[in-house]
Amino acid sequence: MSGIFQSLSDLVTSLFEVIGSFFKTFFDLIYGVFAMIVNLFSGAINLVLDFFKGLVELTGGVVGFVFGNILIIGVLAVAFFGFLQYQRNQGRTVKVGDKKLN
């Protein structure tokens, strides 16, 4: 007789476990959908932020490159002007093409 009660007890326990697993699966599904939506929006926001961060880094790199080139051209121009002044002070004629600058 105790075997029958034990079997009925196991049957009822199994039914509650099945119902509990259905609820757990349902809530896990709801949580998964909610997490997916949150990750979708946070991923979109991160995409936009990373895009603008890359754009700023690219702009900074281009601006640095341009200013570096301007600086080098300026140094070369000052050196050339200094060389021309040195040549004039030494009494030498400075020629550019067929024209004399002195």
N, C-alpha and C positions, 0 to 999 in steps of 0.2 A: 504494500500500500504506500509506503514512503517513496517507492520508485515512481509511482504515478504523480505524487505531489512534487517530487523533484523535477519530473519531466514537464509538468504544467508550469512550475516556477521558471524553468529554463526557457519555455516557450514564451511566457510573458516577458521575461528579461530580453529575449531576442527581439520581440516585437517593439519594445521600448528602444532598443539599440537601433533597430531599423528606422523607426520614426525619428530618433535623435540624429541619425546619420543623414536622413533627408533634410532636416532643418539645418544641420551643419553644412551640408553641401549647398543648400539654398543661400545661407548667409555667406559662405565662402564665395559663391558666385556673385552676390551683390557686392561684396568687398572687392572682388577682382575687377568688376566693371567700374566701381568707384575709383579704385587705384589706377586703372587704365586711363580714365578720364583725367584724373589729376596729373598723371605722368605725361599725357598728351599735351595738356596746357603748359606744364612746366617745361617740357621739351621744346615746345614752340617758343616760349619766352627765352629759354637758353639759346635757341637757334638765332633769334633776333639779336640778343646781347652779344653772342660770339661773332655774328656778322659785323656788327658795328665796332666791336673791339678789333677785329681784323682790319676793318676799314681805317680805323684810327692808326693802327700800327703801320699799315701800308702808306697812309698819308705822311706819317712821321718819317718813314724811311725815304719816301720821295723828296720830302722837304729837306731832310738832312743831306741827301745826295745833291740836290740843287744848290743848297748853301755851301756845301763842300766844294763844288765846282766853281761857284762864284768866288769863293775865297782863294782857290788856286789860281784862277784867271786874274784876280786882283793882285795877288803876290807877283805873278809873272809880269803884269803891266807895270807895277811899281819897280820891279827889277829892271825892266827894259827902259823905263823913264830914267832911272838912276844911271844906267849904263850910258844913255844918250847924254845926260848932264856931265858925266865923267869925261866922255869923249870931247864935249864942247869945252870943258875946263882945261883939257890938255892941248887945245888948239887944233884938234883934228876935225876935218870936215866929216859931217854925218851925211851919208847918202842913203836915200830910200828910193830904189829904182834909179831913174835918171835925174831925180831932183835932189838938190842940196838943201838940208834943213838948217844950215848955219849961214 
